[in-house]
């Protein structure tokens, strides 16, 4: 196909048709497998760089930097494109004005709305004067007003550029496209102008008639068939009937409309209008002809067809919803099983996370026990034996000696002894120094030569010394030996004495070998070894040490690391159980389950029971670690039983506390981290404060005891960690204090820490019964944990119940009443109903007459009748976000403002409005996700203020953003919600299979939801809303991001359910969707209804005339017909359905075309003086014909006039349609105030 300069070419196709792949090839992201494409003479196969110089691309998702401003983004894009520095500033300014963001140029992109971000992405593609623009779904997810702004930008650029756009919005393709190409299965199926495609594939015109109470639909259809026999009824709901008029009978439309205009009163018609075939219908017909529907599962089509034929749910008759559901005990059992199966699947598919809940606590526990075991052995084991020698004192030691013996023989013997003495020392370690006593005594020499000059060296290196003397002995045969030692060195005395004894032993063995024959060896001389080992302490000695700080700290230091590490293990384990509730809350899956009828108690019981099982595994592993270390303080007998009780009650208390804390967080990961931090911080602060205040030096043990009780009352984690610490301390104190001698001392009133009556300032509290409430026992800890469990469980249930909702409202009322007494008129009223109130309408803004009449009807109906006659009723419902301070005007801006609405059964009601108008807030209030600030809501006879859960059981809900569980498959998801709604097990799979088939999800039934595309996730959300046969279905933008074929399937499915008697309430950005589905619509602006009625009624009341589209036939000569054959890549299917004037508009007779167009333009302006030319391009003229000008234009006159002059004017195609609902929407939403993004 060719894409022409000066045109916008729109590429359409279902999901997987090949649109994105085509764009990826054109932009160079993927290379083509075969074939090629040329962009301004540059081949994508070998000159992609040349293409990029002239190519602007806007991806489907915004690629923006949050911390860059709008202007900085454009400067960045301009520099990347290589724009001339001298012109960049001008280009940026010009682009800012093109995309209507000049006043936002200094704003960070993270502050922009979705529409602004899309305009910025388009601006980044525009800057640099790119010749080619490729835009992938540029308006995806935008409201109609924001889409119009994007359309204006593209149309302003159309004349100078070649633009290729993909979209899922058929009205966008119709509005923008000069040519529309439809793809399927990677092939081009057809290509042409919108008028040509509508003429070839369209079903014709849709005649919409608003009926009065006296109107008969059968009689109206009979009158229409008098003129057009092939006409048939498309739909007939409520006040509106829609009749399809075949296009081939267009020449008879004038007479038909003339007949209807002249007989409106007799036929009972309020108004009527026509709309031409939409591009949605064209797309569907093309896809139907090319067999694109259900092409993914051809092999299972027959089996699915048989299943659907056998299904009882295919009936379009009204059904009794209660008969399809379980009731009573069976219903509750089914819900409980569904919730447990959900948790089982989550556990099975997240084994790493579950293993971390077991392994991490075990790791912390093992670390704690290793440290504890080491410190305990160090404190309780006897001191080790110390071998006494000079080796620990290092090298370069001095050994001083002197020999004072007299006489030759004596001198010879003593010298031999000294040699034996010195032989026992290592020469590398010891340096011997001999003093000559003839000039002074040994002491004098020691002081003068060593001690005084080198005192520091003397104290460290002179450890022992020796003096041999015979003068002091009275008998000649006795030698005196004096062993000297350094008094400041530990163990120097026994080392010196042992050295003398060893020297003497070696002297004796060397003199006479027969003295000690068994001690002498050839390798080493005999030696005596000396060691020092203290005796073990007695209980009495340890009792005295408790009064000493050092002894007390040895006991405490051993227990504190154990308590701290167990605290870390327990805190992490507890926080893991907050991950799942936070995840379900953030994704809105929890709310969707409540909307599906889950009982509040069953929901939390199922979570609690499953978490308790995982907790038992983890705690059991921790207890096994205690048993493996065989610690007598914990793992033996009664003490182990007490430890098990402590952990068991901790489980009971900490799980509901974690569930309650999980409500504070909006991310599962942050919840896990912060809940761990909260538990660790609170308990650690308590342990430290209680421990410090109990220190003997501080003398504040009584204050520490009071703080202990305070922390016990508020923190389950403190109860566990301090309880373990208390069990250890009690055991240690009991071992010391529970002895007869200590008790005897206490009887005589001795002041001792073990004597609890006389201890001062520190008491070693202990008890023989560890479960007692005395200081030293853990009875208070266990009782507190038991109470914590009941309290936190109650808070969890209350916070999700209507009691919690009403309590919250009451607190707001009290806050306002006592702080802002002069603003009493603005206080909220709780449980006040409209039949008890006297409404004051004086402060209401101006209302449309239809809205005012409906509001008066709703507010005047008795409460009982509202419950009986409506599926959904809202009476003066308001919702205000922000500050509760009445003086804060900005904070009190209402998102929904006194909305009154009643929807009877079997109706499809549409809520329209821009982003921020209040649609989603209304849905959230209807489903119980938000509490109204005032007013009340009735859902299928149940008031939300009084009976929220029963009301939620009666409705199905598709939220704006998918509330899906990614770890489930599509089939498992529908099984979950079908069971929650009580569908009989025998009918469960049949209904699920039917829904999957109706929504083309059969091939994805057993694929994880996390792998679904956006469109398929949306279809699954719709299926959740439909499963279970609920009487009321609320759908918030159900088809956003869904391709046209799937969207049509959803429409057909919703219409079928409506025919079964179910009530539908939907919001949408697609006006075409509302016209196809809704019997009534309302456009909401600033939280209030601006209009109300059927689509045709709104067109008749707020429309401003008709839209006339004309395509002028281009003059041709014969040789131009060959242009069709010059298209190298057009398939035979495409060439057969597309005329050459559409595929190849480059004809030489431009003057003839201009003359033909001018001739048509003159004719239109002559016949319709008030006509306004909206667009003129490539032989296509678009006019707006107002009906409130000088000449009243009748529909019959327009058709008769155009059909009579069609041939004379040379018209190829023309279409006439009433003002569209979207045009009315655009006009009304101009009053919408900006929303803070």
C-alpha angles and dihedrals in degrees: 000000000000124000111204133216115247092031139094110227115196120205115206132184143133122267107294095019092122103258097126092043090053092051091046090055093048093050094046098249092120127026116231117254088217138349125032145238129221123209112192091333097314116119115222090218098062110006108046091137090060089051093052091057090066100030129099117188131191112189124213092254123047113257099202138142114237094212097049122086125235092256092049091054091055093046089051092051092046093052092046089053090053097243118176110270091224092060102035095092092051092047092050092050092047092048092048089057093045092055094040094240101113092114090050098048094113095045122106112246092237088069095054126101121243092261092051091051091052091050090051091051089052090048090054088054093047100049116098094040094267112194094213127048121192113187122185109205094323094182101041111147096004125129119245094263093053090046090054090055090054090048091054091053093051094046091051089055096043099092096058103035145050107241128192117186134180121200145159092214109095093193088055091053090049093049099042106028122099084177128014123204120194120204131194129174091357094303133107107245101179141346133193148104118306092250092051093049092047091050093050101039106017123110093221134250127340114222111205117196125187108213130214121216091266094052121114115206093205092053092048091051089049091054091049092050090056086072101026112027094186094059117116138179114267095183140347114192128152113314097352134072122188121203124189115225115199115237094230089067095057091118089066096049093091094058091045094052092044089055092049093047093053096044102041094120097047092046093048094240121154095187142330139199142172135232126192125237110288127229086246088067091046092051092048093049092049091049090047093053093049093050096242095141113103092348094145096071107034092145092059099040095098095048091050091049091054092047091052092047090053093046117105090211094071090079113108093204120108114276134206102243095197093059090060093057138072116245137205119350094358090056094051092045091051092050092049092050091049092053093047091049089052091054091045091054091047090052093046093051095042101047094143091059091047092048089052088058088060104032100046095053090046090052093051091046093051091049090050093049094047091053092043093048092049095048092043093052090046092054101038103035118089117262111272122254114265118211108218118225141117094262096093091057095068132227135319094046122167124224111190122195142161134198111216096169117134127218130040098262094045091045091053093051095046092049089053089051092051090052090052089048094053094043092074093065129080111251091214091058103035133053114195118217120190121204121212104227093193088084097041145331124292091253092052093052092046093053099041100041103036118003101049100040095038107024098157091046090046093054093051103036108029102075106149139011141183136216122189113199138171099174097082096052119092094210121064096223096058122091120199118220120195117192114204124200138184107252095208094056119088114243093002093131098057091041091054092046092047090050091056092048092048090048091052092048092051091046091054095047092048093050097044119018092193094064096077105008094167096053101054119089134172093241106047139005121250116272139186118224122209126198136179122221122165120224117253118267120257123226089254091055092049091048089056090049092057087069087056119081093226093054093046093049091053088060095044096044091058094054103039098067089049092052092045096050093045086051091055091047094048094044094052091045092050094047091054089066090060092060096079098046091047091049094050092045095049095047090046088236089125092055091046090054091050089049087052090061105267113162110239094229092047092052094054095037091055092050091045095049094048092046090048090057091053089044091053090054092050096043090044089055090050092051091049088057090055090050092047091057089047093213111184090213092064116002103059130086119302093004091062090050089053090051091052091050090050093052092043094054090044088059090050092052106035099051096064089040089056091048090052093048090048089069089070096065136073098196127055092218095049089046091054092049097043097044088052090049093048093051094044094044097048095044094042092051089051094049093048095045094046091044095049095046090050091056112118093229093058095050092210101113092130091057089048090054091052091050090049091059090046093054091044088057095053109029128055089187090057090049090056099043095041090043091057090046090049093051090053096045092047091052092049094047091044092054089055104035101038096078128113095239094051091047089049090053090050090054090061090052096250112171104247135139090241092056100083093190097052104024115127138204092351129031126198096217112206138156136190091224108062092191093058125109092238120113104275094038129091099224092111091050093052094046091049091051090051091051092044090056093054094043098047092044089053092049091051093052094042093049090060097038132085087254089064091046092051092043090054091051091048091052090051090050093049091046092053094042097053099035101038104030093159091061096062092131090067098051119121119247120218125214093355114143130208095246088062095049134078104220120218112210095178094095095047117108120244112295135203112252093242092050092047094049092049092048092051090049093052095045093046096051114097115252092246093054092050089056093047103040104038136063090203130014130176119188118194092325116181133176124193122187125200132028123018088210106112090208091060099088096178092050092052098056104133119235088196118025120202095313116189118186138151124195118190123213121284094024129125109215123189127209113200130185145119122274107291096025092116104261098122092041088055092051092048090053092047091053095044097249091119130031116232114243087222140350127042140259129218118202115190091330097317122111111223092216092057107026110020098158095051090048091052091050088061099058140062118214135201106186124210091252119042112262095198133146106233095202091065127076121236092258092047090049093054091044089055095051094040090055091045088056091049101248110172111260090232091058097036102092093039093057093043093050090050093051092047090051094046090052097041092244099121093105089052097044094109097035119105113259089232087070095052121111119240093261094049091048088054092051090050089052089053090050090053090054092050100044117100100031097261113183094228125046122189116195120185107198092326098180102044108138093007119129118244096256093051089043090056090050090053090050092051090049093050091049089052092052090048090054087054088063102262121139119233128200115182142166123206144167089216112089089189089059092053092049091050096048114019127087089189133015136189128197113218121208122179091349096306133098112253097182139004134193145073119321092253091047091054091047091051094047102038103022119106102208138292137319116230119194118188129184114198118216110243115230109248139185126210099261090057091065088072089068089088090066092052092070101099100192105036113118121233089249091057096044092052093057103035121074119222092246088065101041097042114027095170100111124154097228098081091144091056090051092049091050092049092050092047090051092054092045091053091049094051094048091047094051095038109032093183094051115127122207106229101176138001119186138140093350094311119120125191120194135183113216110197120209098203100061133094093298122043107227117215122204093229091053092052094051094044091049096048094044092049094051100034096104096039093052093045095239117176094190139347135184134192124198138165121252104291124241088243092059090052089047092052091050094050099044092059084089092060111117118227116270122222104247 
